[in-house]
Amino acid sequence: MNDRLKKALDQVRAEEELKQKTKEYVFQKTKGCKRTKKAGFRIFLPAAACMLLLFLGGYWLYFTPTAEISIDINPSIELAVNRFDRVISIGGWNEDGKELAGSLDVWNLEYTEAVNRVLENEEVAALLSNDGILTIAVVGDDKAQREQILSGVQACTAGEKNAYCYSANPEEVETAHELGLSYGKYRAFLELQELDPSITAEEVRNMPMREIRDMIQSFTDSENDDAGTGDGYGGTRGTGKGRGQQNRYGRGL
């Protein structure tokens, strides 16, 4: 009787020891697996960080403008170009310009293709065919890119008799934008203002380039002829919102 009881108790203790050892074994294995997975995840962290930096860096490089193409005829628009010569935005600087910018799909186009689309626009083409004057200014800090774009733009306008292309520095463009003008309009405005100091940026903002040039020519001719004491182009400019008065070119001012 005592022997059988002793054997039974020994068997129970053996089973308990086996269970405990089994638990310890399983725990050690499970813990080891968790450490391995955690270590494996950490290995991928540097690679993920590098991919994120590459993505952000690429985004920054692509969507940072490095040059601008200012186009003026009456619609005044500007194309922002990135370092890869792709158009990343278009904006208008007067009412006609905003309307034109909204109608053109030039995003991500190579700049020469974008300029050609502007020239092929129905309104722009009509103005050019009616002796309109087109000016295109290329602006940018990178001289090599600026000259390259200028050359490309000149090739686009080679068939237009009244198209004038030139380059400009960013500082002048900032001043133009502060006055609410595209660079092309600003440059013409300065020339006109030398002849008539009373002219304002607001007055020339929505004028066609042809009208501004005709006014400049009229002042120049008047000075050369030493004629009269008027304003040089046979009329006065209205300054009210009604713009009821007209100059001799028939445009309400």
C-alpha positions as CSV (number, residue, x, y, z in Angstrom):
1,M,0.0,0.0,0.0
2,N,2.7,2.5,1.0
3,D,4.8,1.5,-2.1
4,R,1.9,2.1,-4.4
5,L,1.2,5.5,-2.9
6,K,4.8,6.6,-3.1
7,K,4.9,5.6,-6.8
8,A,1.8,7.6,-7.5
9,L,3.1,10.7,-5.8
10,D,6.5,10.4,-7.7
11,Q,4.6,10.2,-11.0
12,V,2.6,13.3,-10.2
13,R,5.8,15.2,-9.3
14,A,7.4,14.0,-12.5
15,E,4.5,15.2,-14.6
16,E,4.6,18.6,-12.8
17,E,8.3,18.9,-13.5
18,L,7.7,17.9,-17.2
19,K,5.0,20.6,-17.5
20,Q,7.3,23.2,-16.0
21,K,10.2,22.4,-18.3
22,T,7.9,22.3,-21.2
23,K,6.6,25.8,-20.3
24,E,10.1,27.1,-19.9
25,Y,11.1,25.7,-23.3
26,V,8.1,27.1,-25.1
27,F,8.7,30.5,-23.4
28,Q,12.3,30.6,-24.5
29,K,11.4,29.7,-28.0
30,T,8.6,32.3,-28.3
31,K,10.7,35.0,-26.7
32,G,13.5,34.3,-29.2
33,C,11.1,34.6,-32.1
34,K,9.9,38.0,-30.9
35,R,13.4,39.3,-30.7
36,T,14.2,38.1,-34.2
37,K,11.1,39.7,-35.7
38,K,11.8,43.0,-33.8
39,A,15.4,43.0,-35.0
40,G,14.3,42.2,-38.6
41,F,11.9,45.2,-38.5
42,R,14.7,47.5,-37.4
43,I,16.8,46.4,-40.3
44,F,14.2,47.9,-42.7
45,L,13.9,51.3,-40.9
46,P,17.0,52.9,-42.6
47,A,15.9,51.7,-46.0
48,A,12.4,53.1,-45.5
49,A,13.9,56.4,-44.3
50,C,16.1,56.6,-47.4
51,M,13.1,55.9,-49.7
52,L,11.1,58.7,-48.0
53,L,14.0,61.1,-48.4
54,L,14.3,60.2,-52.0
55,F,10.6,60.7,-52.6
56,L,10.5,64.1,-50.8
57,G,13.7,65.2,-52.5
58,G,12.4,64.2,-55.9
59,Y,9.1,66.0,-55.3
60,W,11.0,69.2,-54.2
61,L,13.3,69.1,-57.3
62,Y,10.4,68.6,-59.7
63,F,8.0,71.1,-58.3
64,T,10.4,73.9,-57.6
65,P,10.4,76.5,-60.4
66,T,13.8,77.6,-61.7
67,A,12.6,79.8,-64.6
68,E,9.6,81.8,-65.7
69,I,8.3,82.6,-69.2
70,S,6.3,85.9,-69.2
71,I,4.1,86.2,-72.3
72,D,2.3,89.4,-73.1
73,I,0.1,90.4,-76.0
74,N,-3.1,91.5,-74.2
75,P,-3.6,88.4,-72.2
76,S,-0.6,88.5,-69.8
77,I,0.4,85.1,-68.5
78,E,3.4,83.4,-67.0
79,L,4.6,79.9,-67.2
80,A,6.7,78.4,-64.3
81,V,9.3,76.0,-65.5
82,N,11.3,73.5,-63.4
83,R,14.9,72.4,-63.8
84,F,13.8,69.6,-66.2
85,D,12.3,72.2,-68.6
86,R,8.7,71.2,-67.8
87,V,5.9,73.6,-67.1
88,I,4.6,73.1,-63.5
89,S,2.1,76.0,-63.3
90,I,0.5,78.8,-65.3
91,G,-1.0,82.1,-64.1
92,G,-2.6,85.2,-65.5
93,W,-1.7,88.8,-64.6
94,N,-4.8,90.5,-65.9
95,E,-8.4,89.6,-66.6
96,D,-7.7,88.2,-70.1
97,G,-4.6,86.4,-68.9
98,K,-6.5,84.6,-66.1
99,E,-9.1,83.5,-68.6
100,L,-6.5,82.3,-71.0
101,A,-4.5,80.5,-68.2
102,G,-7.7,78.7,-67.1
103,S,-8.3,77.4,-70.7
104,L,-4.9,76.0,-71.4
105,D,-3.8,72.6,-70.4
106,V,0.0,72.9,-70.3
107,W,1.0,71.2,-67.1
108,N,4.0,68.9,-67.3
109,L,4.6,69.9,-71.0
110,E,8.0,70.7,-72.3
111,Y,8.2,74.5,-72.4
112,T,8.4,74.8,-76.2
113,E,5.3,72.8,-76.6
114,A,3.5,74.9,-73.9
115,V,4.6,78.2,-75.7
116,N,3.3,76.8,-79.0
117,R,-0.1,76.0,-77.4
118,V,-0.3,79.6,-76.3
119,L,0.6,80.9,-79.8
120,E,-2.0,78.5,-81.3
121,N,-4.8,79.7,-79.0
122,E,-7.6,81.3,-81.0
123,E,-7.5,84.6,-79.2
124,V,-3.7,85.0,-79.3
125,A,-3.6,83.9,-83.0
126,A,-6.2,86.5,-83.9
127,L,-4.3,89.3,-82.2
128,L,-1.1,88.3,-83.9
129,S,-2.9,88.2,-87.3
130,N,-4.2,91.7,-86.6
131,D,-0.8,93.2,-86.1
132,G,-0.7,92.6,-82.4
133,I,2.6,92.8,-80.6
134,L,3.9,89.9,-78.6
135,T,6.7,90.0,-76.0
136,I,8.1,87.0,-74.2
137,A,10.6,87.4,-71.3
138,V,12.6,84.6,-69.9
139,V,13.5,84.9,-66.2
140,G,15.7,82.8,-64.1
141,D,18.8,82.6,-61.9
142,D,20.4,79.8,-63.9
143,K,22.1,81.6,-66.8
144,A,22.5,78.4,-68.8
145,Q,18.9,77.4,-68.5
146,R,17.7,80.9,-69.1
147,E,19.7,81.2,-72.4
148,Q,18.5,77.7,-73.4
149,I,14.9,78.6,-72.9
150,L,15.3,81.9,-74.6
151,S,16.7,80.1,-77.6
152,G,13.8,77.7,-77.7
153,V,11.2,80.5,-77.3
154,Q,12.9,82.4,-80.2
155,A,12.5,79.3,-82.4
156,C,8.8,79.1,-81.5
157,T,8.2,82.7,-82.5
158,A,10.5,82.8,-85.6
159,G,7.5,83.1,-87.9
160,E,5.9,86.1,-86.1
161,K,6.9,89.5,-87.3
162,N,5.8,91.3,-84.1
163,A,7.3,89.0,-81.6
164,Y,10.1,90.1,-79.3
165,C,12.0,87.8,-77.0
166,Y,14.5,88.7,-74.3
167,S,15.8,87.7,-70.9
168,A,15.4,89.4,-67.5
169,N,16.7,89.2,-64.0
170,P,14.5,88.0,-61.1
171,E,14.8,91.2,-59.1
172,E,13.0,93.2,-61.8
173,V,10.2,90.5,-62.0
174,E,9.6,90.8,-58.2
175,T,9.0,94.5,-58.6
176,A,6.7,93.9,-61.5
177,H,4.6,91.4,-59.5
178,E,4.4,93.9,-56.6
179,L,2.6,96.2,-59.1
180,G,0.4,93.4,-60.3
181,L,2.0,93.3,-63.7
182,S,3.7,90.6,-65.7
183,Y,7.3,91.4,-66.6
184,G,6.5,92.2,-70.2
185,K,3.9,94.7,-69.2
186,Y,6.1,96.2,-66.5
187,R,8.9,96.8,-69.0
188,A,6.6,98.6,-71.4
189,F,5.1,100.5,-68.5
190,L,8.5,101.8,-67.4
191,E,9.2,103.0,-71.0
192,L,5.8,104.7,-71.2
193,Q,6.1,106.2,-67.8
194,E,9.4,108.0,-68.8
195,L,7.4,109.8,-71.5
196,D,4.3,110.3,-69.3
197,P,5.0,110.3,-65.6
198,S,1.2,110.4,-64.8
199,I,0.6,106.9,-66.2
200,T,-0.1,104.2,-63.7
201,A,0.4,100.5,-63.5
202,E,-3.4,100.0,-63.1
203,E,-4.0,101.8,-66.3
204,V,-1.7,99.7,-68.5
205,R,-2.6,96.3,-66.8
206,N,-5.4,95.5,-69.3
207,M,-4.0,97.3,-72.3
208,P,-2.9,95.3,-75.3
209,M,0.8,95.6,-76.0
210,R,0.0,97.1,-79.3
211,E,-1.8,100.0,-77.7
212,I,1.0,100.6,-75.2
213,R,3.5,100.6,-78.1
214,D,1.4,103.0,-80.1
215,M,1.2,105.4,-77.1
216,I,5.0,105.3,-76.7
217,Q,5.4,106.0,-80.4
218,S,2.9,108.8,-80.3
219,F,4.7,110.5,-77.4
220,T,8.0,110.0,-79.2
221,D,6.7,111.5,-82.5
222,S,5.1,114.4,-80.6
223,E,8.4,115.2,-78.9
224,N,10.3,115.0,-82.1
225,D,7.8,117.3,-83.8
226,D,7.9,119.6,-80.8
227,A,4.1,119.8,-81.1
228,G,1.7,121.2,-78.5
229,T,1.5,120.8,-74.7
230,G,-1.1,118.1,-74.6
231,D,-0.7,114.6,-73.3
232,G,0.9,113.5,-76.6
233,Y,-1.7,111.1,-78.0
234,G,-4.7,113.4,-78.5
235,G,-6.9,112.6,-75.5
236,T,-7.1,112.2,-71.8
237,R,-7.2,109.1,-69.6
238,G,-10.2,108.6,-67.4
239,T,-9.2,107.5,-63.9
240,G,-12.7,106.5,-62.6
241,K,-14.2,103.0,-62.6
242,G,-16.4,103.9,-65.6
243,R,-13.3,104.4,-67.8
244,G,-15.6,106.6,-69.9
245,Q,-13.1,108.8,-71.7
246,Q,-11.2,107.6,-74.7
247,N,-7.8,108.2,-76.3
248,R,-7.4,108.6,-80.0
249,Y,-7.0,104.8,-80.4
250,G,-10.6,104.4,-79.4
251,R,-10.0,102.6,-76.1
252,G,-11.8,103.6,-73.0
253,L,-9.3,104.3,-70.3
